Amino acid sequence: MRRRNLGNLSEMIIDLLQRAAELSRTGQPFALATVVRAERPTSAKPGAKAIVTADGALTGWVGGSCAQPTVVREALKALQDGKPRLVRLCPPEKLGAAPQEGVVEVALTCVSGGTLEVYIEPHLPRPHLVVVGHLPIAEALSRLGSALDYEVTVMGLDVTPDRFPGADRVLDRLDFSSLKLNPQAYVVVATHGNYDEDALEGALRSDAAYVALVASRARGEAIQHVLRESGLSDGALARLKVPAGLDLGAVTPEEIALSILAEIVQLRRHPSVNSPDPRFPPVVHPLEATDPVCGMLVDIATARYTSHRGGQVYYFCSVGCQRSFEKQPEKVMTASDTRHVANHINSKEEPRHAV
């Protein structure tokens, strides 16, 4: 029996790794969660794995109904900031027992004494730089983008592979539909007036995170007027960055390319720099609620167990907590209020959304 179980586990891990390879091949972000340590009693054992995709779906096994919501929540955060983390899920009395830098500790009040340590590793697709144009600035952008390990596509009516040897893809036509651009894509139009409007219209209708034009402000305003008449909304036009790049006083094509790539790096690493901007949407963390029974945080958007009482919605990590609440709601809410106030005083942080 044990040999059969080990065989099933191996098959599941192979399936997960194949799934991870497919997600990587198609450029979809995901996080791989691996149980690296377990103290009984726990349902997951070291080596257990799961994949969490950007929509919060979990495939695999890293623990029961208490562990999985925490793993999903931390995996989504890892996909947002691009940083791996080691998550330690343990009973409240064991919190801080072995404090280590970089370890995220979460109280697991649903488990009777067990501890899980889960390593969560985000896998993000290579950022995609799309350069439209064939002149020296486009050549410099292609070289610098390749050096930064971007996936580089060069597109234009006069581009040739021999002029852009480092590019991953060279298209001698304007065809944004063939690229299927996602929020990891950054488009720079550097045609110097040859076909700016056509290129920008295609780019602004895509899901690219950044669309910029190498041109003066006056030229940019004129182009925006043309694009508005062609049917693009004000919201779409607000995404256009013109002139492209940070104001570094750049003069040469290489310096201009550097200023543009610096702006793209800034956008990737700090999406809400300085002030709200429609081109740079802030990172939105999932709205969370506190399970009134066990005190665990629950992602509201994906919560499976809820209860309505007095016009208020309560969220639970598992069906067991939901049933406990519905049997004695007044007792649970009194204990929950006391625990929440105590936690807030001890942490000296702003309270999270708790219901």
C-alpha positions as CSV (number, residue, x, y, z in Angstrom):
1,M,0.0,0.0,0.0
2,R,2.8,2.4,0.9
3,R,4.6,1.7,-2.3
4,R,1.4,2.4,-4.2
5,N,0.9,5.7,-2.4
6,L,4.5,6.7,-3.2
7,G,3.8,5.8,-6.8
8,N,0.7,8.0,-6.9
9,L,2.7,10.9,-5.3
10,S,5.4,10.6,-7.9
11,E,2.9,10.6,-10.7
12,M,1.2,13.7,-9.3
13,I,4.5,15.5,-9.0
14,I,5.4,14.6,-12.6
15,D,2.0,15.9,-13.7
16,L,2.6,19.2,-11.8
17,L,6.0,19.7,-13.3
18,Q,4.6,19.0,-16.8
19,R,1.9,21.6,-16.0
20,A,4.6,24.1,-14.9
21,A,6.5,23.5,-18.1
22,E,3.4,24.2,-20.1
23,L,2.6,27.4,-18.2
24,S,6.2,28.5,-18.8
25,R,6.0,27.7,-22.5
26,T,2.9,29.7,-23.0
27,G,4.2,32.7,-20.9
28,Q,1.7,32.4,-18.0
29,P,2.8,33.4,-14.5
30,F,2.5,30.8,-11.7
31,A,4.0,30.0,-8.3
32,L,5.3,26.6,-7.3
33,A,4.7,25.8,-3.6
34,T,6.7,23.0,-2.0
35,V,6.4,21.6,1.5
36,V,10.0,21.6,2.8
37,R,9.3,20.7,6.4
38,A,6.4,19.2,8.4
39,E,5.8,18.5,12.1
40,R,3.0,16.1,12.9
41,P,0.1,16.2,12.8
42,T,-0.1,17.5,9.2
43,S,-1.8,16.1,6.2
44,A,1.0,17.2,3.8
45,K,4.5,15.8,3.9
46,P,7.9,17.2,2.8
47,G,8.1,17.1,-1.0
48,A,4.4,17.8,-1.5
49,K,3.8,20.4,-4.2
50,A,1.2,22.6,-5.7
51,I,0.9,25.2,-8.5
52,V,-1.0,28.4,-7.9
53,T,-1.9,30.5,-11.0
54,A,-2.6,34.2,-11.2
55,D,-6.4,33.6,-10.9
56,G,-5.8,32.0,-7.5
57,A,-6.5,28.4,-8.7
58,L,-4.4,25.7,-6.8
59,T,-3.5,22.4,-8.4
60,G,-1.7,19.8,-6.3
61,W,-1.5,19.3,-2.6
62,V,0.2,21.3,0.2
63,G,-2.1,20.7,3.1
64,G,-5.8,20.8,4.1
65,S,-8.4,23.4,4.2
66,C,-6.5,25.6,6.7
67,A,-3.1,25.5,4.9
68,Q,-4.3,26.0,1.3
69,P,-5.9,29.5,1.6
70,T,-2.7,30.8,3.2
71,V,-0.5,29.2,0.5
72,V,-2.7,30.7,-2.2
73,R,-2.7,34.1,-0.6
74,E,1.1,34.2,-0.2
75,A,1.6,32.8,-3.7
76,L,-0.5,35.6,-5.2
77,K,1.6,38.1,-3.3
78,A,4.8,36.4,-4.6
79,L,3.4,36.8,-8.2
80,Q,2.8,40.5,-7.5
81,D,6.3,41.4,-6.1
82,G,8.2,38.6,-7.9
83,K,9.9,37.5,-4.6
84,P,10.0,33.9,-3.3
85,R,9.2,33.4,0.4
86,L,9.3,30.7,3.0
87,V,5.9,30.4,4.8
88,R,5.8,28.8,8.3
89,L,2.3,27.8,9.3
90,C,2.2,26.8,13.0
91,P,0.1,27.0,16.2
92,P,-0.1,30.5,17.8
93,E,2.0,29.4,20.8
94,K,4.9,28.5,18.4
95,L,5.0,31.8,16.6
96,G,8.4,33.4,16.9
97,A,10.0,30.2,18.2
98,A,12.7,30.3,15.5
99,P,12.6,33.8,14.0
100,Q,14.5,34.0,10.8
101,E,14.9,36.8,8.2
102,G,12.6,36.3,5.2
103,V,10.3,33.8,6.9
104,V,6.6,34.6,6.9
105,E,4.9,33.2,9.9
106,V,1.2,32.5,10.0
107,A,-0.9,31.2,12.9
108,L,-2.6,27.9,12.1
109,T,-5.3,27.6,14.7
110,C,-7.2,25.0,12.7
111,V,-4.5,22.3,13.1
112,S,-3.8,20.6,16.5
113,G,-0.1,21.2,17.0
114,G,1.1,20.6,13.5
115,T,3.6,22.9,11.6
116,L,4.2,23.2,7.9
117,E,7.0,25.1,6.2
118,V,6.2,25.9,2.5
119,Y,8.6,27.4,0.0
120,I,6.8,29.5,-2.6
121,E,8.7,30.4,-5.8
122,P,7.1,32.7,-8.3
123,H,7.7,32.0,-12.0
124,L,7.1,35.0,-14.2
125,P,7.4,35.2,-17.9
126,R,10.3,37.2,-19.4
127,P,9.2,40.8,-19.8
128,H,8.4,41.5,-23.5
129,L,9.9,44.6,-25.2
130,V,8.2,45.4,-28.5
131,V,10.1,48.0,-30.6
132,V,8.4,49.5,-33.6
133,G,10.8,51.1,-36.0
134,H,14.0,50.6,-37.9
135,L,16.2,53.6,-37.1
136,P,19.2,53.9,-34.7
137,I,17.0,54.3,-31.5
138,A,15.2,51.1,-32.4
139,E,18.5,49.3,-32.9
140,A,19.8,50.6,-29.5
141,L,16.6,49.5,-27.8
142,S,16.8,46.0,-29.2
143,R,20.4,45.6,-28.1
144,L,19.8,47.0,-24.6
145,G,16.6,45.0,-24.1
146,S,18.4,41.8,-25.1
147,A,21.2,42.6,-22.6
148,L,18.6,42.9,-19.9
149,D,17.1,39.5,-20.8
150,Y,13.9,40.9,-22.2
151,E,12.1,39.0,-24.9
152,V,12.6,41.4,-27.8
153,T,10.3,41.8,-30.8
154,V,11.1,44.3,-33.5
155,M,8.3,45.3,-35.8
156,G,8.1,47.7,-38.7
157,L,7.7,48.1,-42.5
158,D,11.5,48.3,-43.1
159,V,13.0,46.0,-40.5
160,T,15.3,43.1,-41.4
161,P,16.8,40.4,-39.3
162,D,20.3,41.3,-40.1
163,R,19.8,44.8,-38.6
164,F,18.5,43.3,-35.4
165,P,20.6,40.1,-34.8
166,G,19.8,40.0,-31.0
167,A,16.0,40.2,-31.3
168,D,13.9,37.1,-30.6
169,R,11.5,38.0,-33.3
170,V,11.5,40.4,-36.3
171,L,8.3,41.2,-38.1
172,D,8.3,43.3,-41.3
173,R,4.7,44.3,-40.8
174,L,2.4,45.9,-38.2
175,D,0.6,43.0,-36.6
176,F,-0.1,43.3,-32.9
177,S,-2.7,40.7,-33.0
178,S,-0.1,38.0,-33.6
179,L,1.8,38.9,-30.5
180,K,-1.0,38.5,-27.9
181,L,0.5,41.1,-25.6
182,N,-0.1,40.8,-21.9
183,P,0.7,43.1,-18.9
184,Q,4.3,42.0,-19.0
185,A,4.7,43.7,-22.4
186,Y,6.2,47.1,-23.1
187,V,5.8,48.8,-26.4
188,V,8.0,51.6,-27.7
189,V,7.1,53.3,-31.0
190,A,10.2,54.9,-32.6
191,T,9.2,55.3,-36.3
192,H,10.0,59.0,-36.3
193,G,6.7,60.0,-38.0
194,N,6.6,57.2,-40.6
195,Y,3.6,55.3,-39.3
196,D,3.2,56.4,-35.7
197,E,-0.5,56.6,-35.7
198,D,-1.1,53.0,-37.1
199,A,1.5,51.6,-34.6
200,L,0.0,53.3,-31.6
201,E,-3.5,52.4,-32.4
202,G,-2.6,48.7,-32.4
203,A,-0.5,49.0,-29.3
204,L,-3.1,51.0,-27.3
205,R,-5.7,48.4,-28.1
206,S,-3.5,45.7,-26.5
207,D,-3.0,44.7,-22.9
208,A,0.6,46.0,-22.8
209,A,1.5,47.7,-19.5
210,Y,3.5,50.5,-21.2
211,V,3.0,52.2,-24.6
212,A,5.4,55.0,-25.4
213,L,6.2,57.2,-28.3
214,V,9.7,58.7,-29.2
215,A,8.6,62.2,-30.2
216,S,8.2,65.7,-28.9
217,R,5.3,66.7,-26.7
218,A,3.9,68.8,-29.5
219,R,4.1,65.9,-31.9
220,G,2.5,63.7,-29.2
221,E,-0.5,66.0,-28.8
222,A,-1.1,66.1,-32.5
223,I,-1.0,62.3,-32.7
224,Q,-3.4,61.9,-29.8
225,H,-5.9,64.2,-31.6
226,V,-5.7,61.9,-34.7
227,L,-6.1,58.7,-32.5
228,R,-9.1,60.2,-30.7
229,E,-10.8,60.9,-34.0
230,S,-10.1,57.2,-35.0
231,G,-12.2,56.0,-32.1
232,L,-9.7,55.5,-29.2
233,S,-11.2,56.4,-25.9
234,D,-9.7,59.0,-23.5
235,G,-8.8,56.1,-21.2
236,A,-6.8,54.4,-23.8
237,L,-5.0,57.6,-24.8
238,A,-4.2,58.2,-21.1
239,R,-1.9,55.2,-21.3
240,L,0.3,56.8,-23.9
241,K,3.6,58.0,-22.6
242,V,5.1,60.8,-24.7
243,P,7.9,61.6,-24.9
244,A,9.2,58.1,-24.0
245,G,11.7,57.7,-21.3
246,L,12.9,59.4,-18.1
247,D,14.2,62.9,-18.4
248,L,17.9,62.2,-18.2
249,G,19.0,64.8,-20.7
250,A,19.7,62.0,-23.2
251,V,21.0,63.0,-26.6
252,T,22.4,60.0,-28.5
253,P,20.3,57.0,-29.6
254,E,22.0,54.8,-27.0
255,E,21.3,57.4,-24.2
256,I,17.6,57.7,-25.3
257,A,17.3,53.9,-25.3
258,L,18.8,53.9,-21.8
259,S,16.3,56.4,-20.6
260,I,13.4,54.4,-22.0
261,L,14.5,51.1,-20.5
262,A,15.1,52.9,-17.2
263,E,11.5,54.0,-17.2
264,I,10.3,50.5,-18.0
265,V,12.4,49.1,-15.2
266,Q,10.9,51.7,-12.8
267,L,7.4,50.8,-13.9
268,R,8.0,47.0,-13.4
269,R,9.6,47.4,-10.0
270,H,7.6,50.3,-8.6
271,P,4.1,50.4,-10.3
272,S,2.9,53.4,-8.3
273,V,5.9,55.7,-8.2
274,N,5.3,59.1,-6.7
275,S,1.7,59.6,-7.7
276,P,-1.3,57.8,-9.2
277,D,-1.0,57.6,-12.9
278,P,-3.3,55.7,-15.3
279,R,-0.2,54.3,-17.1
280,F,1.2,52.9,-13.8
281,P,-1.7,51.2,-12.0
282,P,-0.8,50.4,-8.3
283,V,-0.5,46.8,-7.1
284,V,-3.8,45.8,-5.6
285,H,-3.5,43.2,-2.8
286,P,-6.4,40.8,-2.3
287,L,-9.0,42.1,0.2
288,E,-8.9,39.9,3.2
289,A,-11.2,39.2,6.1
290,T,-10.5,37.5,9.5
291,D,-12.1,34.2,10.2
292,P,-14.0,35.0,13.4
293,V,-13.5,31.4,14.7
294,C,-9.8,30.7,14.2
295,G,-8.4,34.2,13.4
296,M,-6.9,33.2,10.0
297,L,-7.0,35.6,7.1
298,V,-9.3,34.7,4.3
299,D,-9.2,36.1,0.7
300,I,-12.6,37.5,0.2
301,A,-12.7,37.1,-3.5
302,T,-12.1,33.4,-3.4
303,A,-13.7,32.5,0.0
304,R,-15.8,29.3,-0.3
305,Y,-17.4,29.5,3.2
306,T,-19.5,32.4,4.3
307,S,-22.3,33.2,6.7
308,H,-24.7,36.2,6.8
309,R,-25.9,37.6,10.1
310,G,-27.4,41.0,11.0
311,G,-26.6,42.4,7.5
312,Q,-22.9,41.4,7.9
313,V,-21.0,38.8,5.9
314,Y,-18.5,36.6,7.7
315,Y,-15.8,34.6,5.9
316,F,-14.3,31.3,7.0
317,C,-11.2,29.3,6.1
318,S,-13.1,26.0,6.3
319,V,-16.5,24.4,6.7
320,G,-15.6,23.4,10.2
321,C,-15.1,27.1,11.3
322,Q,-18.3,28.0,9.4
323,R,-20.3,25.4,11.3
324,S,-18.8,26.4,14.7
325,F,-19.8,30.0,14.0
326,E,-23.4,29.1,13.0
327,K,-23.9,27.0,16.2
328,Q,-22.8,29.8,18.6
329,P,-22.4,33.0,16.7
330,E,-22.7,35.3,19.8
331,K,-19.9,33.5,21.7
332,V,-17.7,33.4,18.6
333,M,-18.1,37.1,17.9
334,T,-17.2,38.1,21.4
335,A,-14.1,36.0,21.4
336,S,-13.2,37.3,17.9
337,D,-13.5,40.9,19.0
338,T,-11.2,40.4,22.0
339,R,-8.6,38.5,19.9
340,H,-8.7,41.1,17.1
341,V,-8.1,44.0,19.6
342,A,-5.3,42.2,21.3
343,N,-3.6,41.4,18.0
344,H,-3.9,45.0,16.9
345,I,-2.4,46.3,20.2
346,N,0.5,43.8,20.0
347,S,1.3,44.4,16.4
348,K,0.9,48.2,16.5
349,E,-0.2,48.1,12.9
350,E,-3.3,49.3,11.1
351,P,-6.0,46.6,11.4
352,R,-6.8,44.6,8.3
353,H,-10.3,44.4,6.9
354,A,-12.0,42.1,9.5
355,V,-15.5,40.9,9.6
